[in-house]
Amino acid sequence: MAFGATVRARRTELRIGLNDMAERMGISPGYWSRVEREIEKPPSDELVQRAAAILGIQLDALFVEAQRLPPDMRRDIGKVVLAYRRVRPFATG
């Protein structure tokens, strides 16, 4: 599921209205609506973190839905790549 669909589904499940969600996040309802409808790209790291906290979504999972690494992993990208390759080496063929 994409970022917008994930947050929209969870927000709906929790019965949080769009306007309420936007108010809690400190952004306009129009902007958040566009994010949820995939018209806008996933928001800034700060807004991803706020959404995760409000919606009770695991932070790493929400960054994956946004198709980017969490900020702490970006700082250690070399270690992240090496760890990934130890678990899932290059395919040979």
A tleap script that builds the chain and sets N, CA, C and O, in Angstrom:
source leaprc.protein.ff14SB
mol = sequence {
  NMET ALA PHE GLY ALA THR VAL ARG ALA ARG
  ARG THR GLU LEU ARG ILE GLY LEU ASN ASP
  MET ALA GLU ARG MET GLY ILE SER PRO GLY
  TYR TRP SER ARG VAL GLU ARG GLU ILE GLU
  LYS PRO PRO SER ASP GLU LEU VAL GLN ARG
  ALA ALA ALA ILE LEU GLY ILE GLN LEU ASP
  ALA LEU PHE VAL GLU ALA GLN ARG LEU PRO
  PRO ASP MET ARG ARG ASP ILE GLY LYS VAL
  VAL LEU ALA TYR ARG ARG VAL ARG PRO PHE
  ALA THR CGLY
}
set mol.1.N position { 0.857 -1.184 0.000 }
set mol.1.CA position { 0.000 0.000 0.000 }
set mol.1.C position { 0.897 1.240 0.000 }
set mol.1.O position { 1.960 1.227 0.621 }
set mol.2.N position { 0.498 2.277 -0.667 }
set mol.2.CA position { 1.259 3.521 -0.748 }
set mol.2.C position { 1.061 4.364 0.514 }
set mol.2.O position { 0.151 4.115 1.304 }
set mol.3.N position { 1.917 5.354 0.686 }
set mol.3.CA position { 1.875 6.193 1.881 }
set mol.3.C position { 0.493 6.785 2.117 }
set mol.3.O position { -0.077 6.624 3.197 }
set mol.4.N position { -0.044 7.463 1.121 }
set mol.4.CA position { -1.340 8.133 1.278 }
set mol.4.C position { -2.451 7.170 1.645 }
set mol.4.O position { -3.258 7.445 2.532 }
set mol.5.N position { -2.486 6.044 0.959 }
set mol.5.CA position { -3.524 5.040 1.248 }
set mol.5.C position { -3.363 4.467 2.648 }
set mol.5.O position { -4.354 4.196 3.327 }
set mol.6.N position { -2.129 4.283 3.082 }
set mol.6.CA position { -1.868 3.751 4.421 }
set mol.6.C position { -2.373 4.697 5.496 }
set mol.6.O position { -3.080 4.279 6.412 }
set mol.7.N position { -2.014 5.974 5.389 }
set mol.7.CA position { -2.435 6.914 6.430 }
set mol.7.C position { -3.940 7.167 6.379 }
set mol.7.O position { -4.580 7.346 7.415 }
set mol.8.N position { -4.496 7.182 5.179 }
set mol.8.CA position { -5.944 7.386 5.068 }
set mol.8.C position { -6.709 6.217 5.691 }
set mol.8.O position { -7.679 6.421 6.420 }
set mol.9.N position { -6.266 4.990 5.398 }
set mol.9.CA position { -6.936 3.807 5.946 }
set mol.9.C position { -6.864 3.805 7.475 }
set mol.9.O position { -7.855 3.518 8.146 }
set mol.10.N position { -5.705 4.120 8.013 }
set mol.10.CA position { -5.551 4.123 9.474 }
set mol.10.C position { -6.346 5.266 10.104 }
set mol.10.O position { -6.980 5.081 11.143 }
set mol.11.N position { -6.315 6.437 9.485 }
set mol.11.CA position { -7.068 7.577 10.006 }
set mol.11.C position { -8.553 7.248 10.042 }
set mol.11.O position { -9.241 7.548 11.017 }
set mol.12.N position { -9.040 6.630 8.974 }
set mol.12.CA position { -10.449 6.245 8.892 }
set mol.12.C position { -10.783 5.190 9.936 }
set mol.12.O position { -11.824 5.254 10.591 }
set mol.13.N position { -9.892 4.222 10.083 }
set mol.13.CA position { -10.084 3.166 11.082 }
set mol.13.C position { -10.204 3.753 12.490 }
set mol.13.O position { -11.010 3.289 13.296 }
set mol.14.N position { -9.403 4.765 12.774 }
set mol.14.CA position { -9.420 5.409 14.092 }
set mol.14.C position { -10.526 6.460 14.214 }
set mol.14.O position { -10.704 7.071 15.267 }
set mol.15.N position { -11.260 6.658 13.128 }
set mol.15.CA position { -12.349 7.641 13.086 }
set mol.15.C position { -11.867 9.062 13.400 }
set mol.15.O position { -12.513 9.820 14.124 }
set mol.16.N position { -10.723 9.382 12.834 }
set mol.16.CA position { -10.191 10.739 12.941 }
set mol.16.C position { -10.559 11.443 11.641 }
set mol.16.O position { -10.195 10.981 10.560 }
set mol.17.N position { -11.269 12.546 11.740 }
set mol.17.CA position { -11.649 13.300 10.553 }
set mol.17.C position { -10.445 13.950 9.897 }
set mol.17.O position { -9.430 14.201 10.546 }
set mol.18.N position { -10.565 14.217 8.615 }
set mol.18.CA position { -9.480 14.847 7.867 }
set mol.18.C position { -9.096 16.194 8.471 }
set mol.18.O position { -7.912 16.489 8.635 }
set mol.19.N position { -10.092 17.007 8.802 }
set mol.19.CA position { -9.802 18.326 9.385 }
set mol.19.C position { -9.110 18.185 10.733 }
set mol.19.O position { -8.183 18.937 11.035 }
set mol.20.N position { -9.548 17.232 11.544 }
set mol.20.CA position { -8.934 16.993 12.850 }
set mol.20.C position { -7.484 16.541 12.680 }
set mol.20.O position { -6.590 17.007 13.386 }
set mol.21.N position { -7.270 15.647 11.753 }
set mol.21.CA position { -5.906 15.157 11.493 }
set mol.21.C position { -5.001 16.303 11.073 }
set mol.21.O position { -3.898 16.457 11.598 }
set mol.22.N position { -5.464 17.095 10.139 }
set mol.22.CA position { -4.663 18.226 9.658 }
set mol.22.C position { -4.374 19.211 10.789 }
set mol.22.O position { -3.264 19.730 10.902 }
set mol.23.N position { -5.375 19.463 11.620 }
set mol.23.CA position { -5.171 20.378 12.746 }
set mol.23.C position { -4.113 19.828 13.697 }
set mol.23.O position { -3.229 20.564 14.135 }
set mol.24.N position { -4.197 18.557 14.014 }
set mol.24.CA position { -3.204 17.934 14.906 }
set mol.24.C position { -1.806 17.987 14.308 }
set mol.24.O position { -0.816 18.079 15.034 }
set mol.25.N position { -1.731 17.930 12.987 }
set mol.25.CA position { -0.431 17.943 12.322 }
set mol.25.C position { 0.086 19.360 12.077 }
set mol.25.O position { 1.264 19.554 11.778 }
set mol.26.N position { -0.795 20.340 12.202 }
set mol.26.CA position { -0.385 21.723 11.982 }
set mol.26.C position { -0.265 22.081 10.514 }
set mol.26.O position { 0.573 22.899 10.133 }
set mol.27.N position { -1.108 21.466 9.685 }
set mol.27.CA position { -1.079 21.707 8.238 }
set mol.27.C position { -2.501 21.933 7.736 }
set mol.27.O position { -3.466 21.768 8.483 }
set mol.28.N position { -2.619 22.309 6.475 }
set mol.28.CA position { -3.957 22.548 5.927 }
set mol.28.C position { -4.636 21.226 5.570 }
set mol.28.O position { -3.974 20.284 5.133 }
set mol.29.N position { -5.948 21.156 5.753 }
set mol.29.CA position { -6.685 19.949 5.361 }
set mol.29.C position { -6.550 19.656 3.868 }
set mol.29.O position { -6.481 18.494 3.468 }
set mol.30.N position { -6.512 20.707 3.041 }
set mol.30.CA position { -6.373 20.514 1.607 }
set mol.30.C position { -5.073 19.797 1.247 }
set mol.30.O position { -5.055 18.884 0.421 }
set mol.31.N position { -3.988 20.232 1.885 }
set mol.31.CA position { -2.689 19.602 1.633 }
set mol.31.C position { -2.733 18.130 2.058 }
set mol.31.O position { -2.300 17.256 1.308 }
set mol.32.N position { -3.254 17.857 3.256 }
set mol.32.CA position { -3.270 16.482 3.748 }
set mol.32.C position { -4.178 15.609 2.873 }
set mol.32.O position { -3.878 14.437 2.643 }
set mol.33.N position { -5.260 16.164 2.398 }
set mol.33.CA position { -6.136 15.434 1.493 }
set mol.33.C position { -5.389 15.042 0.221 }
set mol.33.O position { -5.532 13.921 -0.266 }
set mol.34.N position { -4.595 15.964 -0.313 }
set mol.34.CA position { -3.823 15.663 -1.521 }
set mol.34.C position { -2.767 14.593 -1.250 }
set mol.34.O position { -2.495 13.759 -2.113 }
set mol.35.N position { -2.173 14.612 -0.061 }
set mol.35.CA position { -1.205 13.568 0.311 }
set mol.35.C position { -1.905 12.216 0.345 }
set mol.35.O position { -1.412 11.242 -0.224 }
set mol.36.N position { -3.052 12.158 1.009 }
set mol.36.CA position { -3.781 10.899 1.131 }
set mol.36.C position { -4.253 10.367 -0.219 }
set mol.36.O position { -4.356 9.155 -0.409 }
set mol.37.N position { -4.539 11.265 -1.152 }
set mol.37.CA position { -5.015 10.852 -2.477 }
set mol.37.C position { -3.867 10.647 -3.457 }
set mol.37.O position { -4.096 10.423 -4.645 }
set mol.38.N position { -2.628 10.724 -2.964 }
set mol.38.CA position { -1.424 10.497 -3.764 }
set mol.38.C position { -1.216 11.556 -4.844 }
set mol.38.O position { -0.509 11.315 -5.823 }
set mol.39.N position { -1.827 12.723 -4.668 }
set mol.39.CA position { -1.596 13.840 -5.587 }
set mol.39.C position { -0.281 14.516 -5.218 }
set mol.39.O position { 0.458 14.981 -6.086 }
set mol.40.N position { -0.004 14.562 -3.933 }
set mol.40.CA position { 1.266 15.091 -3.409 }
set mol.40.C position { 2.160 13.911 -3.034 }
set mol.40.O position { 1.673 12.838 -2.677 }
set mol.41.N position { 3.453 14.123 -3.119 }
set mol.41.CA position { 4.411 13.122 -2.644 }
set mol.41.C position { 4.307 13.024 -1.127 }
set mol.41.O position { 3.763 13.924 -0.488 }
set mol.42.N position { 4.820 11.943 -0.543 }
set mol.42.CA position { 4.828 11.870 0.922 }
set mol.42.C position { 5.487 13.121 1.509 }
set mol.42.O position { 6.420 13.671 0.923 }
set mol.43.N position { 4.999 13.562 2.661 }
set mol.43.CA position { 5.473 14.827 3.232 }
set mol.43.C position { 6.870 14.734 3.839 }
set mol.43.O position { 7.535 13.701 3.763 }
set mol.44.N position { 7.291 15.832 4.439 }
set mol.44.CA position { 8.600 15.925 5.075 }
set mol.44.C position { 8.745 14.873 6.176 }
set mol.44.O position { 7.758 14.317 6.659 }
set mol.45.N position { 9.988 14.615 6.558 }
set mol.45.CA position { 10.262 13.659 7.637 }
set mol.45.C position { 9.495 14.026 8.904 }
set mol.45.O position { 8.936 13.157 9.573 }
set mol.46.N position { 9.472 15.306 9.226 }
set mol.46.CA position { 8.781 15.763 10.434 }
set mol.46.C position { 7.296 15.404 10.384 }
set mol.46.O position { 6.734 14.954 11.382 }
set mol.47.N position { 6.662 15.599 9.235 }
set mol.47.CA position { 5.241 15.275 9.119 }
set mol.47.C position { 4.999 13.772 9.098 }
set mol.47.O position { 3.979 13.307 9.605 }
set mol.48.N position { 5.915 13.009 8.523 }
set mol.48.CA position { 5.798 11.550 8.581 }
set mol.48.C position { 5.846 11.106 10.048 }
set mol.48.O position { 5.069 10.248 10.467 }
set mol.49.N position { 6.751 11.688 10.815 }
set mol.49.CA position { 6.873 11.344 12.230 }
set mol.49.C position { 5.619 11.728 13.014 }
set mol.49.O position { 5.158 10.965 13.863 }
set mol.50.N position { 5.072 12.905 12.733 }
set mol.50.CA position { 3.837 13.320 13.416 }
set mol.50.C position { 2.684 12.387 13.077 }
set mol.50.O position { 1.928 11.982 13.960 }
set mol.51.N position { 2.548 12.046 11.795 }
set mol.51.CA position { 1.468 11.159 11.367 }
set mol.51.C position { 1.593 9.799 12.045 }
set mol.51.O position { 0.601 9.238 12.510 }
set mol.52.N position { 2.810 9.274 12.099 }
set mol.52.CA position { 3.025 7.976 12.754 }
set mol.52.C position { 2.596 8.027 14.214 }
set mol.52.O position { 1.951 7.102 14.709 }
set mol.53.N position { 2.950 9.102 14.898 }
set mol.53.CA position { 2.589 9.233 16.319 }
set mol.53.C position { 1.079 9.346 16.497 }
set mol.53.O position { 0.512 8.690 17.371 }
set mol.54.N position { 0.438 10.148 15.703 }
set mol.54.CA position { -1.014 10.347 15.811 }
set mol.54.C position { -1.765 9.068 15.486 }
set mol.54.O position { -2.738 8.718 16.155 }
set mol.55.N position { -1.304 8.373 14.450 }
set mol.55.CA position { -2.035 7.211 13.956 }
set mol.55.C position { -1.585 5.894 14.585 }
set mol.55.O position { -2.190 4.850 14.340 }
set mol.56.N position { -0.527 5.939 15.395 }
set mol.56.CA position { -0.046 4.715 16.024 }
set mol.56.C position { 0.544 3.728 15.028 }
set mol.56.O position { 0.411 2.514 15.183 }
set mol.57.N position { 1.192 4.264 14.012 }
set mol.57.CA position { 1.856 3.430 13.003 }
set mol.57.C position { 3.340 3.401 13.338 }
set mol.57.O position { 3.928 4.425 13.685 }
set mol.58.N position { 3.941 2.216 13.231 }
set mol.58.CA position { 5.363 2.091 13.511 }
set mol.58.C position { 6.142 2.992 12.549 }
set mol.58.O position { 5.921 2.957 11.339 }
set mol.59.N position { 7.046 3.791 13.093 }
set mol.59.CA position { 7.729 4.830 12.317 }
set mol.59.C position { 8.480 4.270 11.117 }
set mol.59.O position { 8.357 4.806 10.016 }
set mol.60.N position { 9.254 3.207 11.304 }
set mol.60.CA position { 9.997 2.641 10.175 }
set mol.60.C position { 9.049 2.184 9.073 }
set mol.60.O position { 9.332 2.372 7.890 }
set mol.61.N position { 7.927 1.586 9.457 }
set mol.61.CA position { 6.955 1.113 8.464 }
set mol.61.C position { 6.401 2.276 7.654 }
set mol.61.O position { 6.197 2.149 6.447 }
set mol.62.N position { 6.155 3.412 8.310 }
set mol.62.CA position { 5.604 4.552 7.581 }
set mol.62.C position { 6.650 5.165 6.650 }
set mol.62.O position { 6.310 5.624 5.560 }
set mol.63.N position { 7.916 5.178 7.065 }
set mol.63.CA position { 8.964 5.648 6.156 }
set mol.63.C position { 9.098 4.719 4.956 }
set mol.63.O position { 9.341 5.185 3.843 }
set mol.64.N position { 8.943 3.423 5.161 }
set mol.64.CA position { 8.971 2.483 4.037 }
set mol.64.C position { 7.839 2.811 3.069 }
set mol.64.O position { 8.041 2.814 1.854 }
set mol.65.N position { 6.645 3.086 3.602 }
set mol.65.CA position { 5.519 3.462 2.733 }
set mol.65.C position { 5.816 4.752 1.970 }
set mol.65.O position { 5.343 4.938 0.849 }
set mol.66.N position { 6.600 5.639 2.582 }
set mol.66.CA position { 6.999 6.886 1.915 }
set mol.66.C position { 8.150 6.649 0.929 }
set mol.66.O position { 8.594 7.574 0.249 }
set mol.67.N position { 8.620 5.419 0.861 }
set mol.67.CA position { 9.707 4.991 -0.010 }
set mol.67.C position { 11.005 5.737 0.247 }
set mol.67.O position { 11.694 6.179 -0.674 }
set mol.68.N position { 11.316 5.863 1.545 }
set mol.68.CA position { 12.614 6.420 1.903 }
set mol.68.C position { 13.036 5.886 3.270 }
set mol.68.O position { 12.220 5.417 4.064 }
set mol.69.N position { 14.335 5.977 3.510 }
set mol.69.CA position { 14.873 5.512 4.778 }
set mol.69.C position { 14.567 6.516 5.880 }
set mol.69.O position { 14.493 7.717 5.619 }
set mol.70.N position { 14.390 6.039 7.107 }
set mol.70.CA position { 14.257 6.957 8.234 }
set mol.70.C position { 15.530 7.802 8.356 }
set mol.70.O position { 16.606 7.355 7.959 }
set mol.71.N position { 15.418 9.009 8.898 }
set mol.71.CA position { 16.568 9.920 8.961 }
set mol.71.C position { 17.809 9.319 9.615 }
set mol.71.O position { 18.920 9.548 9.138 }
set mol.72.N position { 17.647 8.554 10.697 }
set mol.72.CA position { 18.827 7.995 11.360 }
set mol.72.C position { 19.555 7.003 10.465 }
set mol.72.O position { 20.780 6.897 10.532 }
set mol.73.N position { 18.828 6.281 9.635 }
set mol.73.CA position { 19.463 5.336 8.718 }
set mol.73.C position { 20.153 6.060 7.566 }
set mol.73.O position { 21.176 5.591 7.067 }
set mol.74.N position { 19.614 7.178 7.144 }
set mol.74.CA position { 20.240 7.941 6.064 }
set mol.74.C position { 21.615 8.439 6.477 }
set mol.74.O position { 22.526 8.528 5.654 }
set mol.75.N position { 21.759 8.763 7.758 }
set mol.75.CA position { 23.058 9.228 8.248 }
set mol.75.C position { 24.092 8.108 8.215 }
set mol.75.O position { 25.291 8.365 8.118 }
set mol.76.N position { 23.620 6.858 8.297 }
set mol.76.CA position { 24.505 5.698 8.304 }
set mol.76.C position { 24.298 4.837 7.067 }
set mol.76.O position { 24.308 3.610 7.165 }
set mol.77.N position { 24.113 5.452 5.913 }
set mol.77.CA position { 23.735 4.725 4.704 }
set mol.77.C position { 24.731 3.624 4.357 }
set mol.77.O position { 24.326 2.552 3.906 }
set mol.78.N position { 25.995 3.860 4.555 }
set mol.78.CA position { 26.997 2.828 4.255 }
set mol.78.C position { 26.777 1.582 5.090 }
set mol.78.O position { 26.832 0.469 4.567 }
set mol.79.N position { 26.529 1.753 6.380 }
set mol.79.CA position { 26.283 0.613 7.266 }
set mol.79.C position { 24.967 -0.078 6.912 }
set mol.79.O position { 24.863 -1.301 6.999 }
set mol.80.N position { 23.967 0.700 6.515 }
set mol.80.CA position { 22.674 0.127 6.139 }
set mol.80.C position { 22.840 -0.770 4.914 }
set mol.80.O position { 22.314 -1.882 4.880 }
set mol.81.N position { 23.564 -0.290 3.918 }
set mol.81.CA position { 23.764 -1.071 2.697 }
set mol.81.C position { 24.544 -2.341 3.015 }
set mol.81.O position { 24.182 -3.418 2.541 }
set mol.82.N position { 25.599 -2.236 3.803 }
set mol.82.CA position { 26.388 -3.419 4.147 }
set mol.82.C position { 25.563 -4.435 4.931 }
set mol.82.O position { 25.671 -5.637 4.686 }
set mol.83.N position { 24.751 -3.974 5.858 }
set mol.83.CA position { 23.890 -4.885 6.622 }
set mol.83.C position { 22.883 -5.567 5.710 }
set mol.83.O position { 22.639 -6.767 5.838 }
set mol.84.N position { 22.309 -4.825 4.810 }
set mol.84.CA position { 21.349 -5.383 3.855 }
set mol.84.C position { 22.013 -6.454 2.993 }
set mol.84.O position { 21.430 -7.515 2.770 }
set mol.85.N position { 23.208 -6.191 2.515 }
set mol.85.CA position { 23.908 -7.140 1.648 }
set mol.85.C position { 24.316 -8.407 2.399 }
set mol.85.O position { 24.417 -9.475 1.796 }
set mol.86.N position { 24.547 -8.302 3.691 }
set mol.86.CA position { 24.853 -9.511 4.472 }
set mol.86.C position { 23.618 -10.402 4.544 }
set mol.86.O position { 23.729 -11.627 4.503 }
set mol.87.N position { 22.451 -9.793 4.650 }
set mol.87.CA position { 21.209 -10.542 4.739 }
set mol.87.C position { 20.752 -11.019 3.365 }
set mol.87.O position { 20.248 -12.133 3.217 }
set mol.88.N position { 20.934 -10.170 2.373 }
set mol.88.CA position { 20.442 -10.474 1.026 }
set mol.88.C position { 21.536 -10.138 0.006 }
set mol.88.O position { 21.541 -9.049 -0.568 }
set mol.89.N position { 22.448 -11.066 -0.211 }
set mol.89.CA position { 23.563 -10.780 -1.139 }
set mol.89.C position { 23.068 -10.612 -2.579 }
set mol.89.O position { 21.953 -10.998 -2.930 }
set mol.90.N position { 23.936 -10.027 -3.384 }
set mol.90.CA position { 23.632 -9.866 -4.812 }
set mol.90.C position { 23.306 -11.223 -5.415 }
set mol.90.O position { 23.938 -12.231 -5.096 }
set mol.91.N position { 22.329 -11.231 -6.275 }
set mol.91.CA position { 22.011 -12.468 -6.989 }
set mol.91.C position { 23.068 -12.692 -8.062 }
set mol.91.O position { 23.500 -11.754 -8.731 }
set mol.92.N position { 23.471 -13.928 -8.215 }
set mol.92.CA position { 24.438 -14.242 -9.276 }
set mol.92.C position { 23.686 -14.973 -10.375 }
set mol.92.O position { 22.743 -15.718 -10.107 }
set mol.93.N position { 24.083 -14.768 -11.542 }
set mol.93.CA position { 23.337 -15.451 -12.576 }
set mol.93.C position { 23.902 -15.259 -13.869 }
set mol.93.O position { 23.379 -15.778 -14.855 }
savepdb mol mol.pdb
quit
